[in-house]
Structures are given as C-alpha cells and as structure tokens.
Amino acid sequence: MSIQNKPLQRRGFLRGALATAVLLPLGGALASCAGGSDTTTSAAPGGEVDPTKNPFGVAKTGKLDAVIFKGGYGIDYVDFAGKIFSKNFPEVTVSINPSTDIAQELQPRFVGGNPPDLIDNSGAKSIGFSTILDQLEDLKSVVDANNLEGTKIADTLFAGVLAPGTFDGKLAAINYVLTVYAWWYSASLFKTNNWTVPTTWDEAYDLGVKAKAAGKYLFVWGKEAATYYQTMAIESAIKEGGDEVRLSLENLKPDCWSQPAVQSVFTAMEKIVKAGMFAPGGAGTVFTAAQAQWSNDQKALLYPSGSWIENEMKDQTKAGFEMTGAPVPVVSASPKIPQTGVRSAGGEPFVVPSKGANIAAGKELLRTMLSKEAATNFAKEKLAPTVVKGTVPADGFGSTALVSQTSMLEKAGKDIFTWNFVDTYGMNNDQLVPWNSFLDGKLDVAGLTKALQEITDKVANDSSVKKIAVK
C-alpha cells in the first residue's frame, strides 16, 4: 500500500506497478442493472460555479449528507475533510454518519429516492454495484477538477486506480485507499523464535507444527471475517494457476471453484484445519476479538487481511509487535505467477447518488478528500496510503506494516493483480456461511466447493443482474 518516493525511485516504480495492478485484471465492464433507467444527469448547480473554489456549484446554504462505512479506517478521515469543507462553505450543514451495514441501511433510501449525497460503499455488507449503477453519478467531473492545491486531480492519482470504479465507460466510484493484501505477522515474535515466514503451503503446515509446540495456533478467525481466508485462497490459487483461474471466477463459470489450482489450495488449507492449527471457536467469535487474539495475545502466528489491519487493531496490538506483511503462499515450486506476486487494488469506493439532495456538495466533499492535505492526513493517521501520490514518506511514518507494503509491491514488480466478482455481485455475505463451517472443520473441501459454486451459479443465472464480461 505504500506510495511515495524515497524520493523519485519509489514513485516511478509504483506508477508502473499500480497500472499493472489495476488495469490488467479489470478488462471487463459492468452493464446497468436490467430494467433501470439512466439517471446520471447531474442536477443544475445551486451556487455560482468557480473553477478554482467551487467547480460543482455548491449552494451557499443547504445540507450535506454523507454515510461512511465504519470499518478498519473509521470515519474520522472524512470528518477531517468535512471540517475543511465547512471552512470553505460555512453556511452548509455537514452531516457525516457511520454505517456498518451499508446495504441494509441505504438500499431502502435508494428505493425511496432519497439517498445520501456521498457514500463509502464498503464493507462485507456493501451494495452490489450491479444493482445501483444506473443510480450513480459519473465522477469524471471530480477527477477533471482541480484539487484544493490547484492541481488537476487526475494528475495527482496513481496510474490505473480509477479502473476498478469504471463500469461500461462510466466512473461510478472513486476508490480512496490503496490496499495491499497479504498475511500479517509479528516480526519480533518470528525473530525471537527463529521462525521463517512460509512461502508454500507445506511450509505453512510445518510452521503450524512449530506453533503448536510453542502453545500457539497458526491461524485465528472471526465469524464476520471468515472470508478473509477465501481472499487468501483465491490469491494463492491465482498465483498457482495463473490468469485462467482469475478469469473463471470473475466470469462466474459453472466449474470455477473446481479448478485444480483452487482445489489444491483448499486441500492444503483443509490439512491445516484438520491438524487443529486454527484456534477453535472462530465461528462464534466477533472478528475484532479474534484479531486481538493474534495481535495482542499472540495466540496465533499469521492472519490474512488487507492492509487496513494495522489501523483497525492499533489499540489492541502488543507493544513491540512489529506488524509486517508477506505475500500468501503457493502450492507448488512452479506456480504460474511467482509467490512474490500480490493482490493490490483500490478500496473504500466512494459514490455520489444521482438522486442525492445535494449532488454538488457530495462531489465537493470527495474533491476535498482528494486534496493533498486530506490524503496526507489519512496516510499518517491510518498508516495506509490513499490513491493520491506523494503522501507517504520513506519511513512509512514509523510503521513496519506500511514499509512492508512498499517492499511487497517492489518485489512483486509486474506480478500484481486483483479481482472484483465478490464485491461486484455482493456475494460476501452468503459466502461467509460455508467458510465459517469449513474453518470450523464441519465442512470438507467437497462441501465448501459445492456451497461456493451454488452461490456463484445463483448469481450467474439471475436474469435480473447484468454480468461483467472480463477478458
């Protein structure tokens, strides 16, 4: 997730690396939801347009309603931008509210025609983009505008980061955070015990044996985050089997979960489950409590997550932990993509609904968030970079996790990839059920495969949902 130069060297690398990370895997385009009409024409501005100070014509008075997913990054970074907004538009009432269930809370508002002006459509219970695409503004006007420092926003972003939010040529979402996915560990604990971070699943099993001998587990999980292990498995399988694996999953193929590379990873994970290397009781444990067993109690050695994990657990991490990320393992000695490959992509997708009461204000708050001041504040406070370049120093603000993200990206080189099908079709909530059962040892590989394929087939065969054609 790191992004700045040491000076120029790192910035030059990331410009190319992130273009590979985001552009190559996302060749498909998402069509509008069947039966919906295109409602993306912006309302006329309520205030005087000023290309420098007010490019969207925010009215002098009024209200701004934003709903932000409250996850690992909290919402205070949007509050920070909101205070800047309030200085520039002091007579506009700013309301920034948290949500942990975007779909449940906001789908009724979309149906009712009164959605918020800005939404962070994130989290396990986000709204599938396929269901609301025709109700979202095209945000090209935002990236074409100048930031608060006077530079065109498009010129301040890392290459390729707009691709994940672009559907059928429409920039429907701007992902704010650059996320690196990995498994995370305590570098100090590994040093003390002379342990090596595994690069293959066989090595992971061997480490699990050492962990048990030390009275620890290899992994821990919580019920709401059981699919973190699905993310790890998919990433490992894509490295093992190459682009064919990714495309089969993205295109919801009827045998996508039965591919040899996927099955080999599932089998390796099942061996670890059966050996008792997962801390028991995860299916009944709140995910943050489970994560604290890893980061504070050091009950387990490894935890798969996006790079939000450091900030999410900053108040429940043991002193001297030295949180560090490493690429997830592969099965064989000759994977299609090197083990050093990583998944990296933009996260926290912000959208502006077309029926929001104050579209101009929603866009202006997003423009404010994309300023260097707000983006640097995020990087410093959350120990994670945004999609805005030049906001993270070489020392990662003292964060070992942030420095390790830079290291992973540099070592991955061109072998950076991502996928979108889970978020695009809103599948995560259903997938939590079989993954909790699998990690709990109550479902074998065949059962897990069957359950995941049934969920995928249900989406693939739903005629009311237009599908992506990813190439």
Secondary structure, 3 states (H helix, E strand, C coil): CCCCCCCHHHHHHHHHHHHHHHHCCCCCCCCCCCCCCCCCCCCCCCCCCECCCECCCCCCCEEEEEEEECCCCCCHHHHHHHHHHHHHCCCEEEEEEEECCHHHHHHHHHHHCCCCCEEECCCCCCCCHHHHHHHECCCHHHHHCECCCCCEHHHHECCCCCHHHEECCEECCEEEEEEEEEEEEEHHHHHHHCCCCCCEHHHHHHHHHHHHHCCCECECCCHHHCCHHHHHHHHHHHHHHCHHHHHHHHCCCCCHHHCHHHHHHHHHHHHHHHCCCECCCHHHCCHHHHHHHHHCCCCECCEEEECCHHHHCHHHCCCCCCEEEECCCECCCCCCCCCCCEEEEEEEEEECECCCCCHHHHHHHHHHHCCHHHHHHHHHHHCCCECECCCCCCCHHHCHHHHHHHHHHHHHCCCEECCCHHHHCCCHHHHHHHHHHHHCCCCCHHHHHHHHHHHHHHHHCCCCCCCCCCC
